[in-house]
Amino acid sequence: MKKKFVAILLVVLVLATVFAGCDIITKNDERVSKKVLATVSFGEHTDTVTRGDVLSSFNSYGYYYVYYYGYTYEETFKLLTKSLAQRKLLVLYAKYYLNGKSMSFGNDIASVEKLLHPQEVAHAVDATNDSFEKSIKSIIEDLEKEAKANKGSTTTDDGNVKVISTADSTEYKVGDVIDISDFQIEITNDKGETETKEITSDMVKDVPSTATTGKKKLVVTYEGKDYSIELTVKSLDARSQRPTEGEADWTYDETLGDGAVTIPLRWTDKDFVSEHKDSEYFEKAVAKLKKNLETNYSNYDKFYKEQLESVLLSHFQRQLLADNFTSEQIAAELSKKAALEVATDRETYEKLASQYATDLGSDVTGIAVHPTEGYGYVYNILLKFSDKQSAELKKYASGGAYFSSEEVYKQVREMLAGEITVNVSNLKYTKELDCDKHTCDNEGCIGDCDKHADCTDVNCTDRAYVATDVPVQTVLSWIRSDLEAAASIENAYERQMATLEVAIEWLYRVNDDPGMFATDTYNGVTGKGNGYLITPEGEKSSYVDEFTALGRALVKKGLGSFDTGSTENASDFGFSTTPSENIWYCITDYGIHIMIVSFIPHDFAAFGLDGEKIFANEEEFNAGETPMDYIVKFGTLNMADNYGTFSVDAETGAVSYTGLTKESFYKDGKLLASEVNKSQTYGEKLAETNKSNLTSDLYSRISANVFEENADSIKLDDKKLKKLAKENEK
């Protein structure tokens, strides 16, 4: 385990933690920071590892070695220094190799850029700029919080009488109900003694609206005089936003020509415009970042050069593969790999049947053999009970004040489910947009601008929600309509792509299940997952009965299913018995769950990218092997400007939705498709993994040879390292 962890350091870019304002450097002068702890030589070229380099690396990884792997401080500092030195040696060798095995290369930024494709340089600039942008954003947020805290609270005193809040706060969210029972009149006499009086409805002169954001006043009349308390109505917290195409993992495109790439402006360039430049705290944030960098004796160029060198090592790896393997050799390796995967999976699942379900819950894209059918994944769109509804439901639960039977409890739950209201997120919402720079298309922005909550254009990009408190049945009908439009597409592959796209978009619009937005699990739609794994009949389920029952019924129906196709036993899942008017769902203690089958790992009815059936016969299916053209990862559709339209009635204020049609998914007769996240077949996934493994193995072998042949070229200053360890040991 230790060896594996150490090896990671050779390929991971160690960016110092200066962005967080954290520094371990105790000797605060540049001379000490630049003390050389190791020298590296290769041919006529040399490089060094400084005290500052090592301390930055220690900030990132050191404590893991000490506290999790049992290294001493001295062992840790030596290990980190050696790893950094080996990386510098490898960079020197990569320059030599990519320069035609010639020593005529420089060590400045320009010399590295010359060895790279423009798209690689562009990526390095983007990555470095993003680091600085994130740092600026974080510092600005801290400054804003600090400024807000220093403003203090608003007084509500009016002589010896004032309105006070008995609730925890005087802050509300848009759409919240202001309950006058949360307030009292407090009277203080001449002796300083206080008493409180309840506020009755006839005393309330004005209850402010929470439909818009801003400062509001609750006005109360007491003994002929008006008294008020200031309330703050804030915007609703936005749901998780779907990552844009630009946020996808960057990969080198071999087909991209030099002229197709534009190098972005560097963060330090005079004309570079930060997205946070209009903030009143921008200059202060830049000054603080500069100070953090100076404290750690770093700058933009240092970070940029490290990014370039990381890209250089990736370029070096690709070149090694191209120089050592022909396409025919790679194909032969892939064939051997495929056969090995089948043999390994069969042996594994025969020895331990439960391992299959475990693997499905991890990453289905690499499974070569499926011993059991009936498993599937679902996207879960949760329309949750409000806090008030949940509190009411608890009264009827076992142990609650009104509990009489489980049957009554479910009846109450069903009734409350029918009263759920839903906040619908705005897919065009731009979190970072400054309202001072924005004008609504219909010039409907009025009053003080707080995320344009008063804008009459419901699609205004400063608004997190296009509608609030929409009746649940209305939302269900909207979702159903869009799903049916997708399901009407003739081509099987296109139909499945469109159906899943609708499901994902409505997840971002109305779902309140945080598990669907998780990025660190296989469940999350924003991560690498397919949703929640549904087990077949007879297998254990970790979900409540209602969720499991509907999930299994939908999985049996097939990929992209959102109803069972029959009204039989509809009451087992929800109170809708008219699927044509609504949508199938189940009700649990959390609320209403709408499910769409997102993936089936082994499906006899599976279709390929051409829309043709994968399995020719049942015998082939029962063999359990994953065909090379089986889709293991569905891509996304570029629907940004093609989705249904929300509008508001000028007279009633009611929000309506014009949904999708079958034609909505096409442009110029072709299905809309993302160029970043395309569908992937098992064969493509296997080839990608195989190529990655070949590259990694070759790179490791070459690296080991470089280290062995140049072992004497790395010189560590053991005395200085020992002293450094003692200075920092706690």
N, C-alpha and C positions, 0 to 999 in steps of 0.2 A: 504493500500500500504506500509506504514511504517513497519507494522508487517511482511509482506511478505519479505521485503527487509532484515529485521533483521534476519529472520529465515534462510536466505541463508548463513549467516556467520557460522552457525553451521556445515555445510557440505562442505563449500568451503575452500580449503587450502590457507591460506594467506601467500604467499612467499613474503618476503620483496623486496623492489624495489632497493636493493643495486646493482643489476646487471646493472642498468641504470646509476649508479654513483650518484644517487640522495639520499640525506639523510636529514632528518628533525631534526636530533639530534643536539641540540644547545649546550649542555653541553658535551664537547668532552673529557670525561674520562670514563673508563670502570666502575668505581665505581658508577657513576651517572646512567649510562645505565642499570646497573643490579639492581637498586632500585626496590623493590617489591611493586607493586600496588594492587595486589590481591593474596590471598592464597586459595588453593583448597585442601580439604581433603576428602579421601574416605577410610574408614577402617583405616588401619595402614599406608596408603600411602598418601603422600602430593605432591603437585606441586604448582608452582607459575606463575604469570603473571608479567613480568618485564616492566620497562619503555621502554626499547628497543622494546619489543614485541608490545606494544601499539602504539608506534610511527611508527613502520613498518606497522602496520595495518592501521593507520591513513593515511600514504602515499598512500595506495591502495584504501581506501574507504572513508576516513574522509570527504573530500571535497564534496562528493555526499550528505552526510547527512546535511552538513551545507548549501550548496548552492541550492540543489534540494529539500530537504525535510524539510528545515527550522529549523533544530536542532541548539541549541547553542553549542559552543565549549565544554563547560562542560558536556552537555547532550551527546554529541558525544563521548567524551573520556570515560564517564561512560558506555555508551552502548557498545562500542568496547571492553572495559575491561571485562565487564560481559560476552559478547559473547565468548571471548577468554577463560575466566575461565570456562564457561559451556562446551566448546569444550574439555578442558583438563580434566574436570570431566567425560565427556562421554568416552574419551580415557581410563581413569582409569577403568571405569565400563566395557568397552569392553574387556580390558585385563582380568579383573576378570571373566567375563562371558565365554570367550574363553579358559580360564585356568581351566575350570570345576567348575566355581563359587568358586574359591579358591583365597586367597590373596597372595599365594606364587609366585608372579611374580615380576620381576625387572623392573627398569625404564630406563635401558640402551638399546642401539641399539640391542644388541644380544638377549635380552629377547623378544623384539618385533618380531625379525626375526623368533624365535622359534614358534611363534603362527601363522605364515603364511606359505602358500604353496610356494615352490621355485619359481614358475612363478610369484607370487606376489612380492617376494623380487627382482627378476630380473627386473620386471617392475619399481619398486621404484628406483633401481640403474640407469636404463635407463633414467627415467624421470629426475633424478637429474643430471646425466651426460649431457643430452641434454641441460638443463638450463645453465650449465657451458660452453658447447660448443658454444651455441648461444651468450653468453656473450663475450667469447673470439673472436668469429667471428666479432661481432659488434665493439669491441675495435680495432681489427686489421684493419678493414675498416676505422675507424676514423683516425688511425695512418697513413695509406696509403694516405688518402685524405690530411692530414696535411703535409706529406712529399712532396706530389705533388704540393701543393700550395706554399711551400717554395722554390721550384726549380725555380720559376719565368718563364717568357716567353722567347722564343728564339729571339734574335735580327736578323734582316734582313738587317742591315746597311752594306753598302759597299762604304765607303767614303761619298761623297755628293749625291750619287744616291742609291736608294733602291727600291725594289718591295714591294708594300703594298697591303693589302687586303681591298677591299671596302665592303666585306661581313661582317657578324657578327662574323665570326670565320674562322680560318684556319684548322679546323677539319672536316674531312669527314668520312662517313661510307663506308665500303666495297661495291663496286659496284656503288657508287655515280659518277655522271658526273662532272668533273672539268670544269667550265665555265670561260674562260679567261677574260670575261667581268667583272668578280668579282675582277680583279686586275688592278693596275695602276703603272706607274713609277713615283716616287716622286723625284724631283731634288731640292736640297738646294744650293743656291749660297753663296758667301763669306759673304754677309750681313745677312745671316740667313733667307732670304726669300725663300719660297718654292712654287713650281708649280708642277702640276701633268699632266701627259700625258697618253692618252689611249693606251693600248697595242693592237697592231694589230696582226693578225695571222702570218704574215711574221716575226714578232719579236720573236715569241715563238720558242725556240730551243728545249725544251723538256718538254712535259706534262707527269707527272708521272702516272703510272697505279694505279687504286684503287682496283685492283683485290685482292691484298694482303694488310695486315696491316703493320704499321710501319711508320717511318719518311721518307718523300719523298721530293723532290725538284722540284719546277717549275722554269725552267731556261729561262731567257729572254735576248736577245741580244739588246743592246742600244749603238749606236755610236761605234760599233766595240768591245764592251766589254760585257762579260756575267755577269748577275746579277740573283740572285735566292732568293726565299722565301721558307722557310721550312713549309711543310704541314704535318699533322698527319692523317693517315688513321686508323680508329678504327674498331674493329669488330662490326657487327650488334648486336644490343641488342637482346638477346634471347627471344623467346616467353615464355609464361607460360609453365612450365613443368608438366607433369602428375604426381601426387603424386604416390610414390611407395607403394607397399603393406605394407611395414614397417611403413608408415605414417598413416595407418588406426587407428581408435579408438581402444584402447586396451580393451579387455574384458576377463574375467576369463573363462578358459576352464575347465569344470568339468571333462572332460575325460582325461586330460593330467596327466600322472604319474610323480612322483618326478624325476625319472631318465631321463625324456625327456627334462629337463630344465637345461640350463647352466647359472650360475650366471655371468653377465658381470663384468669385472674389474671396480672398482670404480675409479673415476677421480683422486683421490689422491694416488692410488696405484702406486708403483714404475714402474711397467711394463705397465701401461696404456699409450696408444699412442693417443694423440689428432690428429684429422684429419687436424688440422691447425699447427702441430708441425714444419713443414718445412718452415713456413713463417719467413722472417727475423725479423718480428715484434712480434713473438710469445712470447719470453721471456719478452719483454716490456709489452705485453698484460697481461701475467700472473701476473707480478708485479703490474700492475694497478688494476686488479681484486682483488688481495690479499689486496691491500690498501683499496679498496672500502669495502671489507668484514670486515677488521679490523676497519674501521671507524664506521661501524655499529655493531661491536662486534659480528660478525657472522663467520661461516666457513662451509665447506662442510658437516661435520657431522650434523650440525644443520638443514641444508636443507634436507639432506637425511633422518633424523629422522622424519621430518615433512611429507615427502612423505610416509614413512613407516606407520605413524599413519593414514594418509588419506586412504591408502590401507587397514589398519587394520579396520577402520570404515566401509569400503565397505564389507570386509569379515564378520564383525559383522552383517551387514544388511542381507546378504545371509543366515547366520546361523539362525538368528531370523525367517526368512521365513520358512526354513526347519524344525525348531523346533515347529512352530505354525500352519503350514498348511500341510495337506497331498496332494498328487498329485490329488486325487479325489476331494478334496475341492477346489483346484486351478482350476480344470476343470469346476466345478460347477459355480465358480465365473466368469469364462470366458464366459460360456453360458449366464449367467445373463447380463454380460457386453455387449455381442453381441446384445441381444434383446433390451437393453437400447439404444445402439448406433443407431439402426434402428429407434426406436420410436422417439428419439431426433432429428435425421436428418430429418425425415418426417415432424415433427412439425415445425422445423426451416425453411425448404424450402417452406412449405405451407404458412407460415406467411410472409416470405420475399424471393421471388424467386431469387433476385439478390445475395443473400448470397452464393448460390452454386458456382457462378463464382468467388466470392471472396475467398472461401475456396479452389477452384482449384488452385488459384494463390498463395496459402500459402503452403499447404501440402496435396497432394491427397491421401497419404497412409492410412489416417484414416477415409475417407469418406465412410459411410455405405450405403447410398442411393443416386441414381443418377436420379433426376427428368427430366433431359434433356440430350439427346444424341447429338453427333456431335462435342463435344469438343475434342481437342487433343493437344499434345505438339510436337514441332519440334526442332531438333538441327539445328543451323544456322551456316554454314561455309561461312564466308565473304571473298571474294577475292577483296580487296579494290582498289579503284582508288589511284594512286600516288598523292602526293601534287600538282605536276605539272598538272596532268590530271584534278584534282578537280578545280584548278584555271582556266584551259581552259574551263571547263564545265560551270563555273559561268558566263563566258562572254556571253553564249547563254541563260542563265536563264532570267526570267522576271526582267527587270531593268538592265541587262547586256549590254555591248557595242554592241553585235551582235544579240540581241534578235529580232526574227521576228515572231515566233509562237511557241506554245507548241509542235507542231508536229516536227518542225525543231530541237527543244531542245532535244526531245527523240531520234531523228535520230543521233544527235551528240553524245548523251550519249551511244547509242548502238555501234557506231563506236569506241568510246574510250574504251568501255568495251572489245571489241575484241583485243585491244592493251595492256590490262593489263598484267603485268609480275608479277610472284609470287616467293617469297623466301620460300624455303621448309626447315622446321626445321629438325634437326637431333634428332631422338627419343632417341639415345644413348648418347646424349650430357651430359657431367658431369660438372656442373658449377664449382665445387670446385677443379677439377683436376688440379694439378700443372704440367705445361708442362715439368719441369725439371725431373719429375718422370715418364714421359710417353714417350713411343716410338711407333711410328706407326707400324702396322703389316707389312707393305710393305717397311719400312725404307724410307718413302718418305717425311719426315719432313726436310725442308731445311731452311736456313737463320735464322734470329732472331725469336725466338718462341713467338708469341703473340696468345695464344689460338690455336696454330697450324694452323693458317690461310693458311700457305704455304704447308700444308700437302697434298699430292696428293691422299690420301685415303679419299674419301668423307664421309666415315662413322667413321672417326677418332673421338673419344669421346671428344676431346678438341674443336671440331668445332661445333658451334651452328647451322650451316646450311649445309645440304648436297648439296644444289644447290641454286643459286640466279638468279633472272631475267628469270625464266622459262616461256615461252609463256603460256597464260592462257588455250588455247585449249589443250595443252599437259597435264597440271595438271588436267583438267576436265576429260580427257580420262583415266588418272591413277586412279582417284577416282572412276569413273564409273566401271572400270575393277574390282577393289577390291570389290565394292558393289555387282556386279553381281556374283562374286565368292561366297560371303556369301549368297546371295539370292538363289543360286542353291542347298543349303542344303535341304534335304528332310524333316527331322523332324522339325515341326513348331517351337517348343521352341528353338532348337539349331539354326535354321535359324534366328530367331529374335535376339538371343544373339549375333550371329556372325555379323549380319548387324549393330547392334548398336555399337559393338566393332570397326568395320571399321570406322563408323561415328566418334566415339570419337577419334580414333587415327589420322584421317585426320584433325580433329579439332586442335589437338596439332601440326600437321605438317604445316598447311597453313592458319588457321583461323586468321583474324585480327579484329574480333568483341570481344572487351573486356568483354562484358556482358556474353559471354559463359564461361569465366574463373572466374566469380565472386564467391566468397566463402560465401558471406553473404546474398545471395538471393536464392530463389527457382529456378531461371533461370539457374544459373551456373552449368555446367557439373562437375566442380571440387568441388562443394558444395553438397547439398542434392537434387538438382533439376533435372528436366527432360528436361529443355530447355524453349522455349517460348510457352506460351499458345495461341492456335489458337481457336477463337470463331466460332460457326456455322453461317450459313446464317441467317440474320435477327438480329443478336446480334452485339453490338458495338465492334469495333476493334481499338486498339491503334497503329496499324502499318500502314504503307503506303499501298496504294491500291494494288500495285504489289505484295508485300510480303504477304498480307492477301489473295489475290486471289490464289496464288500458294499454300500457306499453307493449305487453305481449300480444294483445289483439292487433295492434297496429303493425308490429314487426311481421306477424303472419301474413298480413296483407301485402307487405313489400316496401321497397325503398321509396321514399317520398310520400308515404301514406300519412294522412291526417284525419281520416275517419275509417271505420271498419267496413264501410260499404253496406251496412245493414242496420236497421233500427232495432234488431233483436237485442234484448238485454241492455238497452240504452240507459236505463235507470241505474245500472250497475256503475256507470262511469260519471253521470251527471244528470242534471234535470232536463236536458234537451232531448227530446225524442223526434225532433224534426231537423236532421242534419242538413237538409237542403236549405234551410233558413238560417242555420247557425253553424256550429262547428263542434266536433267531438272534444270533450275534455273530461277531466275528473276533478273532484273536489276533495281536498285534504284540509288539515288544520291550518295550512299556510294560505290557502286560497284556491283559485282555479288554475289548473295545469293544462295547457294546450301542448300537445306533442306532435312532432313531425319526425318520421323515421329518417335519420340522417345518413346511416350507413348500415349495410349488412355484410359481414365479413365473408360469408360463403352462401351465395344465393343462386339457385337454379334459374331464376328469372333475370339474372344479371345481363346488362347490355354493355357493349364496348363503346369506344369513342365514335364509331361509325353508326351507332344505334342498333347494330346487329347483336343477336343473342350470343353469349359467350360459350355456354355449354351446348354441344351438339346433341347429347343424349344423357339420360339419367345415369348410365354406367360411368361416364366420364365425371359427372358431378360427384357421385358416391366415392370415387377414388380419393376425393378430399384435397387434391393439390390445387394451389392457386394458379390459374392460367396466366401467362405472361401479359395478356391484354386485359386482365381484370383491373378495373379502376379501384385503386386503394386510397386515392385522395382526389376529391373533387375541387376544381378551381372555383373562381368567383366570376360574376358578371359585372361589367362596368355600367352600373345602373344609375350613377350619380344624378344625371339630369333627366332620367327617364321614368322616375317613380311617380306614383299617384300624387294628386295635388290636394292640399288642404286649403280651405277657404273659410272665411267667416261672414255670416250674414250681418249686414250693416245695421239692420233694425233689431234683430233678436239677439245678436251676439253669438248665435249657435255656430259651432264649427262643423263643417261637412268635409267629406273625403271623396274625391273622384278616383276610383281605383284603377287597377291595371287591366289591360286587355292582353290577349295572346300576342298582338303585334308590338306591345310595349317592350318585349324582350329582343327585338330585332332592330338592326340598322342596316339599311341598304341590302335587305334580304338575308343578312347574316346574323347569327346569334351573337349578342354582345359578349365579349370575353375579356378578362383581365390579362394583360401581358406580363404581369408580375407573378400571379399565383395560378398557374394553369393546372388542369387535372393531370394526374399522374397514374400510369399503370404500374402493376407489380413489376413488370419487366424493366420499365424505366427506373423505378425505385431501386431494384436490384442492381441495375447497371450503375446507377449513381453511387450506391453504397460500395460496390465492387471497385469502381474507379477511385473512390475516396480511400478505400483500404489499400489499394495498390500504391497510390500516391503517398499515403502515410508511411507504409512499410518501407518504400524506397527512400523517402526523405529521412526516416529514422536511421536507415542503414548508411546512407551517405553522410549524415550528421555524425554518426558514431565514428566513421572512418576519418572525417575531418578532425574530430576531437582527439582521436588516437594518434594520427599523424602529426598533429600540432600540439601535443600535450605539453611540451616544453615551452610553448609560446605564451602560455598563461602563467603569470607570476602574481601570487597573492602576498600581500604584506601581512603576515600572521601577527606581528607585533601590534600594528595599528588596529587590526580586527579584534584582537583580544582586549585592547584598551576600550574600543567602541562598545563591546559587549558589556564590560563592567560599568561603563557610564550609563547604559540604558537598562540594566537589569534591575528589576524591582522586587 
